[in-house]
Amino acid sequence: MDHFKRSVVWITGGGSGIGRALALRFAHEGADVVVSGRRVSKLDEVVSTIEAQGGRALAVPCDVCDVAAVRAAVRSVVERFGRLDVAVANAGVGVTGAFTALSDADWRRQFDVNVFGLANAAREAIPELQKTKGRLVLVGSVSGMMGAPGTSAYTASKFAVRGLGLTLAQELYGTGVSCTLVHPGFVATDISRVDNDGTFHPDRPDTRPSVLLWTPDHAAKVVLRAIARRDLEYVFTAHGKLGALLGKHAMRLVHLAMTRFRPAAVNATLKGKHPPGE
Protein backbone atom coordinates (compact mmCIF):
# COMPACT_ATOMS: atom_id res chain seq x y z
CA MET A 1 0.00 0.00 0.00
CA ASP A 2 1.46 3.36 -1.02
CA HIS A 3 -1.54 5.62 -0.41
CA PHE A 4 0.15 7.29 2.56
CA LYS A 5 3.72 7.69 1.39
CA ARG A 6 4.90 11.21 2.34
CA SER A 7 1.51 11.89 3.99
CA VAL A 8 1.26 13.61 7.38
CA VAL A 9 -0.90 11.78 9.90
CA TRP A 10 -2.14 12.97 13.31
CA ILE A 11 -3.57 10.42 15.77
CA THR A 12 -5.21 11.21 19.11
CA GLY A 13 -4.96 8.47 21.70
CA GLY A 14 -1.81 7.49 19.82
CA GLY A 15 0.22 6.17 22.74
CA SER A 16 -1.34 2.74 23.11
CA GLY A 17 -3.77 0.21 21.67
CA ILE A 18 -5.22 0.82 18.23
CA GLY A 19 -3.79 4.35 18.11
CA ARG A 20 -0.24 3.13 18.67
CA ALA A 21 -0.66 0.31 16.15
CA LEU A 22 -2.00 2.75 13.57
CA ALA A 23 0.94 5.09 14.15
CA LEU A 24 3.43 2.29 13.50
CA ARG A 25 1.50 1.05 10.48
CA PHE A 26 1.25 4.52 8.91
CA ALA A 27 4.97 5.05 9.49
CA HIS A 28 5.71 1.70 7.84
CA GLU A 29 3.78 2.93 4.80
CA GLY A 30 6.00 6.02 4.58
CA ALA A 31 3.93 8.62 6.42
CA ASP A 32 5.16 11.22 8.89
CA VAL A 33 3.26 10.58 12.11
CA VAL A 34 2.23 12.79 15.02
CA VAL A 35 0.80 11.11 18.11
CA SER A 36 -1.17 12.90 20.84
CA GLY A 37 -2.42 11.77 24.22
CA ARG A 38 -2.00 12.42 27.93
CA ARG A 39 0.63 9.78 28.79
CA VAL A 40 3.84 11.41 27.60
CA SER A 41 6.02 8.35 28.17
CA LYS A 42 3.77 6.27 25.92
CA LEU A 43 3.91 8.90 23.16
CA ASP A 44 7.69 9.11 23.40
CA GLU A 45 7.97 5.33 23.10
CA VAL A 46 5.95 5.37 19.88
CA VAL A 47 8.11 8.14 18.43
CA SER A 48 11.32 6.32 19.39
CA THR A 49 10.09 3.12 17.76
CA ILE A 50 9.22 4.90 14.52
CA GLU A 51 12.51 6.83 14.42
CA ALA A 52 14.50 3.65 15.10
CA GLN A 53 12.93 2.21 11.95
CA GLY A 54 13.95 5.24 9.90
CA GLY A 55 10.67 7.13 10.01
CA ARG A 56 9.77 10.63 11.14
CA ALA A 57 7.47 11.18 14.10
CA LEU A 58 6.50 13.76 16.70
CA ALA A 59 4.87 13.49 20.13
CA VAL A 60 2.45 16.29 21.00
CA PRO A 61 0.89 15.77 24.46
CA CYS A 62 -2.74 16.82 24.36
CA ASP A 63 -5.99 16.35 26.30
CA VAL A 64 -8.75 16.25 23.68
CA CYS A 65 -11.15 17.81 26.20
CA ASP A 66 -9.05 21.01 26.12
CA VAL A 67 -9.97 22.93 22.96
CA ALA A 68 -6.93 25.21 23.20
CA ALA A 69 -4.62 22.20 23.54
CA VAL A 70 -6.19 20.49 20.53
CA ARG A 71 -5.84 23.65 18.46
CA ALA A 72 -2.19 23.94 19.52
CA ALA A 73 -1.59 20.29 18.62
CA VAL A 74 -2.85 20.81 15.06
CA ARG A 75 -0.71 23.91 14.79
CA SER A 76 2.33 21.88 15.93
CA VAL A 77 1.64 19.27 13.25
CA VAL A 78 1.59 21.89 10.48
CA GLU A 79 4.58 23.80 11.84
CA ARG A 80 6.68 20.62 11.93
CA PHE A 81 5.58 18.88 8.73
CA GLY A 82 3.89 21.61 6.70
CA ARG A 83 0.51 19.98 6.20
CA LEU A 84 -2.06 17.51 7.49
CA ASP A 85 -3.37 14.68 5.31
CA VAL A 86 -5.01 12.28 7.76
CA ALA A 87 -6.52 13.01 11.19
CA VAL A 88 -7.58 10.04 13.33
CA ALA A 89 -9.80 10.92 16.30
CA ASN A 90 -9.11 7.80 18.32
CA ALA A 91 -8.97 8.92 21.97
CA GLY A 92 -11.69 7.32 24.07
CA VAL A 93 -12.59 5.93 27.49
CA GLY A 94 -15.11 3.42 28.82
CA VAL A 95 -17.47 4.26 31.70
CA THR A 96 -19.55 1.27 32.78
CA GLY A 97 -21.88 -0.01 35.44
CA ALA A 98 -25.63 -0.17 35.97
CA PHE A 99 -27.36 3.04 34.86
CA THR A 100 -28.64 3.80 38.36
CA ALA A 101 -25.10 3.48 39.74
CA LEU A 102 -23.55 6.06 37.41
CA SER A 103 -23.18 9.63 38.62
CA ASP A 104 -23.49 12.88 36.68
CA ALA A 105 -19.68 13.08 36.78
CA ASP A 106 -19.45 9.61 35.20
CA TRP A 107 -21.70 10.66 32.34
CA ARG A 108 -19.87 13.94 31.80
CA ARG A 109 -16.47 12.26 31.71
CA GLN A 110 -17.75 9.72 29.21
CA PHE A 111 -19.13 12.34 26.83
CA ASP A 112 -16.33 14.85 27.43
CA VAL A 113 -13.78 12.43 25.98
CA ASN A 114 -15.69 10.20 23.55
CA VAL A 115 -17.96 12.83 22.01
CA PHE A 116 -16.83 16.39 22.76
CA GLY A 117 -13.14 15.46 22.64
CA LEU A 118 -13.61 13.68 19.35
CA ALA A 119 -15.56 16.67 18.00
CA ASN A 120 -12.77 19.00 19.13
CA ALA A 121 -10.18 17.00 17.20
CA ALA A 122 -12.34 16.88 14.07
CA ARG A 123 -13.23 20.59 14.20
CA GLU A 124 -9.62 21.73 14.51
CA ALA A 125 -8.33 19.30 11.89
CA ILE A 126 -10.89 19.92 9.15
CA PRO A 127 -9.55 23.33 7.96
CA GLU A 128 -6.10 21.77 7.39
CA LEU A 129 -7.58 18.65 5.79
CA GLN A 130 -9.51 20.83 3.35
CA LYS A 131 -6.20 22.22 2.09
CA THR A 132 -4.95 18.73 1.24
CA LYS A 133 -8.27 17.03 0.38
CA GLY A 134 -7.42 14.72 3.21
CA ARG A 135 -9.07 12.06 5.32
CA LEU A 136 -10.86 12.41 8.66
CA VAL A 137 -11.23 9.21 10.68
CA LEU A 138 -13.53 8.84 13.70
CA VAL A 139 -13.11 5.74 15.87
CA GLY A 140 -16.48 4.56 17.11
CA SER A 141 -17.45 1.06 18.23
CA VAL A 142 -19.81 -1.79 17.52
CA SER A 143 -21.40 -0.53 20.76
CA GLY A 144 -22.60 2.39 18.65
CA MET A 145 -24.95 0.00 16.87
CA MET A 146 -26.24 -2.17 19.70
CA GLY A 147 -26.72 -1.82 23.43
CA ALA A 148 -25.76 -4.08 26.32
CA PRO A 149 -26.64 -3.91 30.02
CA GLY A 150 -24.10 -2.04 32.10
CA THR A 151 -22.81 0.06 29.20
CA SER A 152 -25.42 2.83 28.98
CA ALA A 153 -22.97 5.75 29.07
CA TYR A 154 -20.41 4.13 26.78
CA THR A 155 -23.03 2.93 24.31
CA ALA A 156 -24.76 6.31 24.22
CA SER A 157 -21.43 8.03 23.52
CA LYS A 158 -20.64 5.69 20.65
CA PHE A 159 -24.13 6.09 19.16
CA ALA A 160 -23.40 9.82 19.24
CA VAL A 161 -20.07 9.30 17.48
CA ARG A 162 -21.81 7.38 14.70
CA GLY A 163 -24.39 10.12 14.30
CA LEU A 164 -21.69 12.76 14.17
CA GLY A 165 -19.66 10.83 11.61
CA LEU A 166 -22.54 10.18 9.25
CA THR A 167 -23.54 13.84 9.40
CA LEU A 168 -19.98 15.07 8.89
CA ALA A 169 -19.56 12.86 5.83
CA GLN A 170 -22.56 14.62 4.29
CA GLU A 171 -21.40 18.10 5.23
CA LEU A 172 -17.88 17.47 3.91
CA TYR A 173 -19.10 16.05 0.61
CA GLY A 174 -17.72 18.14 -2.24
CA THR A 175 -14.83 19.58 -0.22
CA GLY A 176 -12.46 16.75 -1.08
CA VAL A 177 -12.32 15.65 2.57
CA SER A 178 -13.65 12.19 3.38
CA CYS A 179 -14.96 11.06 6.76
CA THR A 180 -14.52 7.41 7.68
CA LEU A 181 -16.22 5.86 10.70
CA VAL A 182 -14.36 2.89 12.17
CA HIS A 183 -16.25 0.49 14.44
CA PRO A 184 -14.06 -2.07 16.26
CA GLY A 185 -15.28 -5.23 17.90
CA PHE A 186 -13.12 -6.69 20.67
CA VAL A 187 -9.47 -5.61 20.44
CA ALA A 188 -6.81 -6.25 23.09
CA THR A 189 -6.24 -2.70 24.36
CA ASP A 190 -5.78 -0.95 27.71
CA ILE A 191 -9.40 0.25 27.79
CA SER A 192 -10.40 -2.88 29.70
CA ARG A 193 -7.95 -1.95 32.49
CA VAL A 194 -9.07 1.64 33.08
CA ASP A 195 -11.79 2.30 35.67
CA ASN A 196 -14.56 4.90 35.57
CA ASP A 197 -12.30 7.51 37.17
CA GLY A 198 -9.61 7.06 34.54
CA THR A 199 -7.22 5.10 36.76
CA PHE A 200 -5.17 2.43 35.00
CA HIS A 201 -5.03 -1.00 36.65
CA PRO A 202 -2.30 -3.06 34.93
CA ASP A 203 -3.21 -6.23 36.81
CA ARG A 204 -6.93 -6.14 36.06
CA PRO A 205 -7.88 -9.24 34.02
CA ASP A 206 -9.61 -8.83 30.67
CA THR A 207 -12.82 -10.86 30.97
CA ARG A 208 -13.67 -10.71 27.30
CA PRO A 209 -13.35 -14.06 25.45
CA SER A 210 -9.71 -14.28 24.38
CA VAL A 211 -10.66 -16.18 21.23
CA LEU A 212 -12.55 -13.08 20.02
CA LEU A 213 -9.79 -10.56 20.74
CA TRP A 214 -7.92 -9.10 17.79
CA THR A 215 -4.43 -7.76 18.25
CA PRO A 216 -4.05 -3.99 17.78
CA ASP A 217 -1.73 -4.62 14.81
CA HIS A 218 -4.35 -6.76 13.06
CA ALA A 219 -6.90 -4.03 13.70
CA ALA A 220 -4.57 -1.32 12.36
CA LYS A 221 -3.96 -3.26 9.16
CA VAL A 222 -7.65 -3.46 8.20
CA VAL A 223 -8.37 0.09 9.39
CA LEU A 224 -5.60 1.45 7.15
CA ARG A 225 -7.24 -0.20 4.15
CA ALA A 226 -10.59 1.35 5.02
CA ILE A 227 -8.99 4.79 5.34
CA ALA A 228 -7.19 4.35 2.01
CA ARG A 229 -10.51 3.48 0.33
CA ARG A 230 -12.20 6.45 2.02
CA ASP A 231 -14.95 4.12 3.26
CA LEU A 232 -17.95 5.75 4.90
CA GLU A 233 -18.10 3.05 7.61
CA TYR A 234 -15.97 0.05 8.38
CA VAL A 235 -16.83 -2.59 10.99
CA PHE A 236 -14.50 -5.30 12.25
CA THR A 237 -13.96 -8.03 13.65
CA ALA A 238 -16.11 -10.96 12.40
CA HIS A 239 -18.11 -11.02 15.65
CA GLY A 240 -18.23 -7.23 15.47
CA LYS A 241 -19.82 -7.39 12.03
CA LEU A 242 -22.38 -9.86 13.33
CA GLY A 243 -23.14 -7.63 16.31
CA ALA A 244 -23.54 -4.57 14.06
CA LEU A 245 -25.86 -6.49 11.73
CA LEU A 246 -28.03 -7.71 14.60
CA GLY A 247 -28.00 -4.31 16.27
CA LYS A 248 -29.27 -2.60 13.14
CA HIS A 249 -31.76 -5.19 11.92
CA ALA A 250 -32.61 -7.61 14.74
CA MET A 251 -32.97 -5.61 17.93
CA ARG A 252 -35.54 -8.01 19.39
CA LEU A 253 -33.04 -10.84 19.08
CA VAL A 254 -30.34 -8.73 20.75
CA HIS A 255 -32.76 -7.86 23.54
CA LEU A 256 -33.55 -11.54 24.06
CA ALA A 257 -29.86 -12.48 24.16
CA MET A 258 -28.99 -9.71 26.60
CA THR A 259 -31.89 -10.40 28.97
CA ARG A 260 -32.61 -14.13 28.83
CA PHE A 261 -29.16 -15.49 27.97
CA ARG A 262 -26.95 -12.78 29.41
CA PRO A 263 -23.20 -13.50 29.00
CA ALA A 264 -21.07 -13.69 32.15
CA ALA A 265 -19.06 -10.69 30.93
CA VAL A 266 -22.23 -8.58 30.90
CA ASN A 267 -23.06 -9.62 34.46
CA ALA A 268 -19.55 -8.61 35.50
CA THR A 269 -19.99 -5.19 33.87
CA LEU A 270 -23.28 -4.66 35.71
CA LYS A 271 -21.37 -5.22 38.94
CA GLY A 272 -18.80 -2.63 37.86
CA LYS A 273 -15.94 -5.09 37.49
CA HIS A 274 -14.58 -3.98 34.13
CA PRO A 275 -15.17 -1.62 31.19
CA PRO A 276 -16.92 -2.74 27.99
CA GLY A 277 -14.01 -3.32 25.64
CA GLU A 278 -14.11 -1.44 22.33
ABEGO torsion letter per residue (X at the ends): XAAABGBBBBBBGAABEAAAAAAAAAAAAGBBBBBBEABAAAAAAAAAAAAAAGBBBBBBBBBAABAAAAAAAAAAAAAAAGBBABBBBABBBBBBEBAAABBAAAAAAAAAAAAAAAAAAAAAAAAAAAAAGBBBBBBBBAAAABBBBGAAAAAAAAAAAAAAAAAAAAAABGAGBBBBBBBBBBBBBAAAABBAAGBBBAABBBABBAAABBBAAAAAAAAAAAAAAGBABBBOBAAAAAAAAAAAABAAAAAAAAAABBBAAAAAAAAGABBAEX
